[in-house]
Amino acid sequence: MKAIILARVSTQEQKEAGNSLPAQVFRLKDYTERTPNLELDKEFTFDESAYKEGRQKFDDVINYLEQQKELVALCCDKVDRLARDFLVGLPKIEKLRREGKIELHFPGDNLVLTENSPATDLFHFNIAVSLAQYYSNAISDNTKRAMEEKIRKGEWIGQAPVGYLNLLDDKEKRTLILDCDREHLVHKSFKLYATGTHSVKTIQKEMKKLGLRHHRSEKVLSNSSIHKMLKNPFYYGVMRVKGQEYPHIYEPIITKHLFDKCQEVMASYKKSSAKKAAKPFSLKGILTCAQCGCTITAELKKGRYTYYSCTNGKGTCKRIYVREEELLEHVYKLLKGLRLPDDAISYLKIELKRTEDSEQLFHKNNMKALKTQYDRIETRVSKMYDDKLDGGITTEMYDKKLKEYKSEQKELLDEMQKHNYADESFYSAASTLLDVASRAYEIFDSSEPLEKQTLLGFLLQNSLLDGKKLTLKLKEPFNLLQKINLEQNEKPAYSADHSVWLPRRDSNPRSPN
């Protein structure tokens, strides 16, 4: 009779208690060699620490047994090694036994079950199954409780997010530390996205160029990985487990304010997308009719060609249709004109450094004053506690004043947080200003239509379309940056306030209908 052996291990305790896979295989091979009429045909061994993987391998065993045309002996060390989940696995095994397709051999329990096994042997088997299932459930409950306790304490129980590393501390306890090679890139990703001028796609490209990789696989982060990272509150101090959020004990990479800003930007994209269930248009909402002040709208012709025209809401305009490609040509020229030469960037950095120093001094002085006030209140609370212990004040009075003092301290902490963010905001704004000015063309070119809208809304103001005459205006401070650029170049690509007559093309119809 053909025999197969099944060796399974699921917990570290089992590995250490003599139930390791090699130990089980050794005992089962010895059993098949010593038992007459048994000939070893196949081995199935698997570690079920990964639940899905274990289920798949168990299904492989069942599929193999079902395909056999002759009686097969399934040899397992003990009954509790047969399956991880007896409620799922046992009915399939028992069906094959009752149909006379397999025998069950358990050398460790001195038990063999056949199609015609007596009731005493089946009773023995069922008792062993019940005990194994109870043991499995108990382990599951204990594991679940231990994980819940770790979560309540703010301890992370999974793989470290990008920007962190798993580590064993000096007490052999799992913890997380900042990944010095990646955490600054994670922070930069959030800062760029918060500006509203970068898409997930452009950030992915930027991070790929800067070398941001998964710390385990060293693979480049995909667009979905970047999106998941930007939505993960772990980076400001909150871990999300099964839809619930818990404060964690690890050092944050970003502030909550920065995280919230990113979520606002992401929500704005979704909102815009919901409003425009049809094809989004890059310039919709950016241009105004110079004649009547109505919005310039966009529409599709033949499912492919986009045309812009005045909505003619006041009934005073003759609708003139302009191809999107014609408008975008001049938008691209404008964005190319924003590229700053190296000497202009150097000049701006000097000016920014000068401003940065004054900003730092301002926030430093205010933070110092606020910290002094906070410490003063802390001293008062400590003295008041001593007075309560000495009987100088009642418990009711202590509780009332403590509540007042804690409220004052919270206000002071909020103020200190504002100064911290103000300082961070200045650096972010200064860095973003130069980044957007120098890479506006590339950002725009690689963005989706909705993101193109956001970028142009960030750069432009009061841009007009008068029939076929396009006037583009840059917002401050981008017009100032371009003024610097104009002084550096004799013939700039575009001025900050530039009008251009769009050429008439033969393909440009009077009406898109």
N, C-alpha and C positions, 0 to 999 in steps of 0.2 A: 504494500500500500504506500502510495506517495504521502510524504509528510512535509508540512511546512512549519517553520517556527516563527513565532511572533514575540518580539522583545520590545517592551515599551517602558519609558521612564518619563516622569512629568515634573518631579520636584527635586531640589537639591538634596533634601533629606533622603529621598530614595536612592540617589546616586551614592550617597555616603554610607548607606546602610546595607551595602552588599547587593543592592538591586541595580547596579549599573548595567548598561547594555552589554558590555563584554562579559560580565559575570553571568547574566541571564543566557546569553548565546552559548557560553561554555557548558552550562548545565543542561540546556536543551539538546545540544549536539550529542553530549554524552548519553542522554536519555534515548535519543533516536538510534544511536549505535548499539545500545544494550537491549533494546526492545525488538523482539522478533517481528518480522513482516513489515517493519517501517524502513523506508528509504528516503533520506532527506532530499527534497526537490528544490526548495526555495527558502530564503530568509527574508523576513520583514522586520526591520529595526527602525525605531524612530523616537525622537525626543519631542514630547508634546508641550514644551514650554511655550511654543507659539500655537495657539488654539486652532486657527484656520489650517495651518500646515499639518497639524496632527489629524484633524478631521479628514483632510484630503488623503493622507497616507492610509488611514483606516479604511476609507472607501476603496482604495486600491486593493487592500486585502480582500474585501467583500467581492469586488469585481473579479479578482483572480479565482476565488472559490466558486463563484457562479458559472464561470466558463469551463470548469473541469467536468469531464464526462465520466469520470470514475470516482470512487470513494476516496476522500482525502482526510488525513489526520491533521487537525490544527493543534499544534503543540504550544502551550503557553506555560510559563514557569509556575504561576499561581493564578487563581481566579481574578484577583485584584489587578493583574497585569493585562487582562483581556481587553478592556476598553476604558477610556477616560470617562465617558458619559454612558452609563449602562442603559439609561432610558432610551437613548438613540441607538446605540450599537447592539445591545443584547437581542432585541427582537429579530434583527437580521441574521445573527448567528444562530439563534434558536430555530428559526424557520428552516435553515439549511440542515440543522441536525435532525429535526422532526421529519424532514423529507428524505432522510437517509443519504444525504450527499456528503456529509462530513461527520467525523468523530472529534470530540473535544478531549484533549489530554492535558492534565494539570499535574505534572510530577511533584511539584512542591506541596500540593494538597492531597497527593495519593488518590487522585480521582480521574476516572475515564467515563465520559458520557457518550452513549451511542443512541441510535434511533429507538432502541428497546430498553433503555436503562430503567432500573427499578425505581420506585417512588422514593426509597431511602437515599439513593444517590442524587436524585433531583432535589430532594429536600436539603441535603448537604450543600449542593450547588447554589440554591436560592438563598440560603443563610449567608454563604460567603459573598454573594453578590450584594445583599443588603448591607453587610458590614463594610464592603468596599465603597458602596455608594454613600453611606453615612460618613465614612472617613473623608471621601472626596468633598462632600458638602461642607464638612467641618473645616477643612483646609481653605475652601473657597470663602467661607464666612470670616475666618480669622484673617485671611489676606485682605478681604474687603474692609474689615474694621481697621486693620493696620494702615491701609492706604487712606481711609477717611481721616484717621488721626493725623497722619502726615500732612494731609491737605489743610486740616484745621490749624496746624502749626505753621502753615505757610511754606511747606517743603514740596519741591517739585518731584514728581515720581516718574517722569518719562525722560526721553532724550532731550538734551539741551537744545533750545532754539538757536538759530544762527546768531552769533555774537556772544554766545556763552559756551562753556565746556563742562562736561561731567567730570567730577574729580572725587577721589576718596580722601577725606581729611585725615588728620593724625590719629583719630579714633576709628578709622576704617569705616566712616559713615559717608554715604553718598551726598555730595553737595554740588553746587554750581559756582563757577567763577567766570569773570569776564574774559572773553577771548581777545587778547590784546591785538591780534592780527586782523580782527574783523569788526570789533565793536564800533570803531570810529566810522567804518563804512556803513554800518547799519544806521548810525546816527545821521550820517550825511544823506542817506536815502530818505529818511523821514523829513529832514529839513528841506530837501529839494521838492518833495511831493507837497509839502505844506504851502509852498509858494503858489500853487495852482497853475504853474507854468510847465510842469513836467507830467508826463503820463507814466503809467506803470511800464510801458514799453521803452520809453526813453531812459528811465531809471535803470531798467534791466541792462540796457546797452552800456550805460555809464558804469554800472557796477561790474559788468563783465570786463570792461576796459581797465578798471582799477584793481581787478583781481579778487572780487568777492566770490567765494566758493563755499559749498557745503563742507563743514569741518570733518565729516566722516568720509564721504565719497569723493571730495574734491571736485565735484561736478559744478558747472556754472549754474547759478540760480535761474530758473525759468521765470516767465512772466507770472505764472500762477503762484510760484514761491514768493516772489516779490510782493504780489497782492496779499497773500496770506500773512506775510511779515508785517505789512503796513496796517493790517487789521488786528494784530495780536497785542492785547494790552499788557502782556508780560513785560514788554520793554520799558514801561513806566512804573511797574510794581504790582501788577495784578495778574494772576494766572486764571485761565478759563478752563474749567473741568466739567464736562458734560453739561454745558450751557450755563453753569453757575460760575461766578467770579469770586476769588478769594485773594486777599493781600498775600504776597510772598515775602521771603526774608532776604532776597538777593539784591545786589546793587543794580538799580535801574540804569538804562542807557539813555533814555530820553525823559523829558518832563511830561506830565499829564496834559499840560496845555498844548504842547507840540503834537501829542497823539490826537487830542480832540480836534485840532486844526486839520490834521490829515483826514479825519473821519468826515469833517465838514466838506472838504474838497471832494472826497469820494462820493458823498451824498449828493453834492451838486451835480456831479456827472450822471448819477442815477436819475435825479429829478429831471434833468434836461433830456435824458434818454426816454423817460416816461412821457414827457410832453411831446416828444417828437418820435412817435412810434414809427413813422415813415423814415425814409432815408434822411439822415442829418446833413446839414449843409454848412460848409466851413465859414461862410461869411454872413449867415443869417443872424440878424440882430446886431450886426456890427455897423451897417451903413444906414444913413438917413437920406431921404429925398431932399435935395437942396431947394426945390421949388415950393413944396407944400409942408415939409417937415414930417411927413408920414414915414413909416418904416419901409425899408427896402426888403422885399420878401423874395423867396426862392421857390422855384418849382421845376419839376422834372418833365422832360419831353422825350418821348419814345423810350422811357425807362432808363436812359443813359445820360442825356445832355441836361445840364443844369443851367437855368437862366434866372437872372435877377431883374426885378422891376419894382417900381413904386406900387404900393397897395392901392393908391389913388382913393384913399379913404374920404377925402374931401371933395372928390369929383372934379378937381381942377387940373389934373395932370394928364398928359398924353402918355400912355404907358409905352415905354421903350424897353425892349428886352436886351440884356447884355449877357453873353456867355461867361460862365464862372472862370474858365481858363484865361480869358482876357483880363479879368480883375486880378486873378492870382498872379499873373505875370508881374504886375506892378507891386503887389504885396511882397513878392519875393525880392524885387529890387530894393524896396524899402528896408527889408530885413537884412539884406546884404550890406546896406549902408550903415547898419548899426554895429558892424564888426569894428572893434577898436584896434588901432595899431599898438604895438608893444609899449612905445613911449607914452601913449595916452594912458594905458593901464597902469604903468609905473607912477605916473603923476597922480592918478586917482588913489592909488594905494597909499601914497604919502599923505594925501589929504584925509583919507579914511583913518589912517593911523593917528593923525593929529586929533581927529574927532573921537576916535576910540579911547585915547588917553583921557580926554576930558570926561567922557561918559563913564569910564571906569572909576575915576576919582569921585564923581557925583554919586554913583551907586554904592561905592565903598563907604563914603561918609554916612550915607543914609542907613546902610546896613549896620554900621557900627552903632549909630544912635538907637536903632530899633532893638539891637541885641542887648544894649545896656538897659533899656526899659524892660525887656523880657527877663533878664537876670535879676533886676530889682524886684519884680513881682515874685519870682521864684524864691527869693530871700524872704519876702513877706509871708509867703505860703508856709515856708519851713518854720519861721518864728511863730506863726499863728498855730501851727500844729503842736509846737512845744507848749504854747499857752493853753491849748485844749487839754493836753496831758496833765498839766499842772493845775487844772481847774480854773484858769483865768477867764476862759470863755466857755459857753455852753456848746454842746454838739450842734444844736440847731444854728447858732450863730456861725460856727465854723463852716458848716455845710453851705450856708447862704453866701458867706464871703468867698469860700473856695470856688463856688460856681461863678461868681463875678470875676474873680481873678483869672480863672481858666478861660472865660469868655474874652477877657482883655488879651490874654496870651495868644488865643486863636487869631484875633484880629491882627496882632503884631506879626504872627507867623505868615498870615495872608499877605501882609504888606512886604515882608521880606521875600516871599515867593514872587511878588510882582516885580521887585527890584532885580531878582535873579533872572526872571523871564525878560525884563526890559533889557538887561545886559545881553542875554542870549539873542533876543530879537534884533538888537542892533547889529550884532555880528552876522546873523542870518540874512538880514536885509542887505547889508553891505556886500556880502559874498554873492547873494542871489542877483543883485543889481548888475554886477560885472559879468556873472555867468550868463544871465539872460541876454544882456547886450551883446556879448561876444558870440553866443551860440544860438541866437534867436532863429536864424535861418535853418540850422540843423534841427532844432527842436520842432519847429513848425513843419518841416518837411517830413519828419518821421512820426508825426502825431496823427491820430484819428480826427475826423471832422469836428466832433464835439470838443476835443482837446485843442484843436486849432482855434475854435471859437473862444475858448477860455484864454488862450495866449494873446489873441488879438484884442480881447476885452481888457487885458492887462496892459497892453502896449498903446492902444489907440483911443482917441476921444474925438467926438464931433466929426467923424469921417463922413463925407457927403458924396452922393452920386447925383449929378445934374445931367439928366439924359445919358450921355456917354462920357461926361467929364467927371473923372474921379479925383477927389481931394482926400488925402490921407494926412491925419494929424497925430503926432506922437504925444503921449502924456508926459508930464514931468515924473521923474527926472530924466526920462529917456531922450526927450528933446534937448536937455542940457548935455547929456552924454554925446549926442550927435553933434551938438554945437562944437564940442571939443574935437570931435572927429572931423568936422568941416574945416577947422583951423589947421588940422594936420594934413589935409588933402586939398589940392587945388581944384579938382573936379570930382566932387562926391557923387555917389550913385544916385542919391535922392536927398532932398531937403526935408526938414522936420515938418514942414507944411507945404506939401507939393501937390499941384494939380496937373493932371495929364488927360489929354483927349484920347479916348480909346478908339482904335481904328475900326472902321466898319468892315465886316467880313461877309462874303457872299452867303455863308451858312447862317448868318444872323437874321432870323425872321422878324417880321413885324409883330407876330403873335405866336406863342408856343402851341396854339391849337391848330 
